[in-house]
Amino acid sequence: MFETLDDRMKHDEQETTTSKERMLKWILVGIVSIVLFGGLYMGVRLLE
């Protein structure tokens, strides 16, 4: 039925989350990444 564990995990995720929830998750990941890397960048700039 499923060839790999990765296929199974993708199938399970599609059943439990809606497209709106997945989109919100990726937007949140993007915001957190920007804040994290922005904070690191500003920290390095302050050390100079």
Residue pairs with C-beta under 8 A, 6 or more apart in sequence:
2 8
2 11
13 22
17 25
